[in-house]
């Protein structure tokens, strides 16, 4: 294994727990790695506004990747370095379909969240993201001429897997469909995923991909782990991710991020 100079962290279920907290052990271990010259970024499905506080909490000032790879922002300044939204015509079709099927879809423009109705599904998302949702009525109309950075369809977890497959087939070649949480089905531009975004941020830091370690816990992290030089899956990850990982560590409640850094970076220093 190459010496690791750069670590990409997923956020929910990896760095932060269900209580939206970073453990003190994880914070201390990240600090030790940073003092040893290792750089860190986040690669998350969250909006920048929802991810920035956690990046700041572990000392990241440079670029982080948000929206499943669709946008990259500089933490310290808030500058958006890259943005690849869903084309408006495709987004409008997705919003119209979701509305006709009774599925709550959420849209994003200029790092703001938009919904048709402030219902239980919208509220479950805003409680997790700690952001406000703007209620604007039919999203197919609101986004008819403005591109959404991504689209998040919030469903009952039992229905989400099947819905993801339906959208994946329907949008084949036009958009990517992934899942970050059991209840979230997310649509992004066809050229976007976490792996492509990692490559761009690594280049920004002047780091080769073979010198990177990525840590994740969910389906949307497959491109992230397979693009990194060394991919680590949390112990709670689904089989689709663990099958692609070079190593598996404890879940977030067992400080898996700290375990990965201690085992594969600090012990090798």
N, C-alpha and C positions, 0 to 999 in steps of 0.2 A: 504494500500500500504506500502511495506517495505521502509525503509530509503534507498535512492539512493546514492550509493558510486561511481558509475562508469557510464559514459555516452559514448555511441557509436554514432557517427555522420556520416551519409551519407554526401557526398561532394556536387556534382552538384545538384542544385535545392533545397538543404537543407541548407548547410553551406555557399555556394557561389552562387551568382546570375549569370544570363546569361552574365554579364560583368566580371565574374571571380573575384568578389570582396566579401570580408567579411565586413559587416557593423560594424561601430564603436560600436554600441549598443551591437551587438553580441559578439564582442571581450571583451568589458567591463564586460558583464554578465558572460562569460566563466571565466574570470579572478577572479571575485568574487566567483564563485563556486570552482575554484581551491584553492583559499585562505581558503575556508571552508573545504578543505580536499577531494574534489571530483576529481577523476581521469578521464581523457578523452582519447578516441581513435577515429580513423576514420575507417569506413568500407565502402570501395568505389570500384567501378569498374575500377577506373583509375590505370594506371601504377604507380609504386612507384615514378619514376622521375617526373610524373605529379602531384602527390599528396603531395609529401614531402614539397614543399614551403608553402602550406596551413597549414599543420600540424605544421610547425615551427612558422607560424604567430600566432597561438593560444597557443603556449607554449608546444606542445607535443614533448617529447624527446624519449619516449618509443615506443612500437610496434604499428603499424597501419596495417590494413588489406587492401590489394589491389586486383585487378583482380577478383572482385566478390567473394573473399574468397580463391582464389587459391594460394595466396602468402602473407606472413606476414613479414614485415621488421621493424627494429629498426630505428627510425628517426635519432637519434643522430649519430649513427655509420654507418648506411647503411647496416648493417648485415641482411641477409635473414634468418629468423628463421624457416620458413616452406614454402614448395612449392609442390603443387599437380597439375602438368600440365596435359593437355589432352594427352593420349598416341599417339605416332607418327602415328600409323596405322589409328586411328580414325581421327586425324587431317588431314592427307593427303586426306582422303575421303571427308571431309567437304570442304577443299580447292578446290579439283577437281570439286565437284558439283557446288560450287559457281562460279568458273571460267566458267564452261560450261553453266551456266544460266545467265551469264553477271552480277553477283552480286559481288561487291567489298568486298572481305574479307581481313582482316588485321590479321597478326600473330605477336607473341611476344616471344622473346627468350633473356634471360639474361637482362630483363628490357629494351630491344630495340624493336622498332616497324619496321615491315617489310610489304611491299606491292608489288604487281606485277607491278602496274602502278601508277604514281603520278597524279591521275585524280581528278575531283571535289569532289568525295566521300572521297578519301584519304585526300584531303586538308581540307574538312569540319571537319574531325576528328583531324588533326594536329593543326588546328586553335583553337579547343577547348582544346586539351591536352597540347598545347605549347611544342610539342616534334617534332623531326625530323623523317621522315619516310625513311627507307632504301629500295630502289627499287632493287629487286633481281630477277625479272622474276617470272615464275610459282611457286607459293607457295607450291603446291603439291609436287614439286621436292625439294624445299629448306627445307621443313619440313618433308621430307620422313624419315629421320633418327634422327631428333631432335624434341622434343616435344614442342608444343606451350603452353604457360601458359594459354592463352584463345584464342578464335577466335572471332573477331568482324566483323559481316557483316553489311555494311553500305548501306541502301536503302532509297528510297523515303518513308517518314513516312506513306503514304497511303498503301504501300505494305508491311510494316514491320510486322504488326500483323499477316497477313496470312502466311508470310514466316516463322515466329517464330513457328506457329502451324505445318507447314510442316516439319520443322527440328525436332520439338519435337516428332512427330510421327515417323519419319525416324530414329531417334537416341534413341528411347525409350530403357532405360536400359543401354545404352552405354555412354551417356553424358547428362548433364543438359543444357537446353536452357532458357535464360531469356532476359529481355529487361531493359535497364537503361535509354534510351532516346527514343523518338518516332521513330527515324531513326536507332537505333542500335539493332541488334539481336545478342546476345552473347552466345557462346558455351563454356562450362567449363566441367571439369571432372565430372563424375556421382556422386562422393562423395563430391562435393564442393558446398557450398552456403554460404551466409553471416551469417546465423544463426550458422552453425557449427564453422565458424571462430570466431564469437563473443564468443562462449563458450571457445575456446582455449585461447583467449586473456584475458578473465575474469579470467581464471585459473592462467595465468601468473601473474596477479596482486593479486591473492588470494581473489578474490571477487566471491560471489555466484551469479548465474544468476538472482535470485530474487532481488538482490540489484542493478541491471542494468536498465538503461533507454536507449532506442534506438530511434533515430529520423530519418525518411526517407521520400522520396517523390515519389518513383516509384515502378514499378512491381518487380524489383529485391530486393526490401527491405522487401517483405513479410516474408521471412525466418528470417530476422533480427528482425523485430518487434515481431514476434510470439515467438522467442527464448528469448527475453529480458523479464525481470520481468515486465517492463512497456513500452509499445510501443506507440510512438507518430507519427502521420502522419501529414505532411504539408498540408495546405488547398488546395494546387494545386494537390494533389496526385490523382491517378485514383481510382475508386471504389474498385478495387481488393485489394488495400492497406488500404483505410479508413475503410473497413469492418473488418479488422483485428486489428485495432488500439484501444488502451485504451483511447486515447484522440486525438483531432485534433486541430492544432494551425494554425496561419496565414501562408501564403506562405512565400517564401524567401524574397520577397520585403517588407513584413510586419514584418520581423525579427522574424519568427516563432521559431527559435532555442532559441532566448533570451526569448520569451514568455514561452516556455516549461520549461526552467531552472528556471525562476522566479516563475512560478506557482507551479511546482512540486518538486523543490529542495530548493530554497532560502526561499520561504514563509513557508516551513515546518521546516526550521532550528531552 
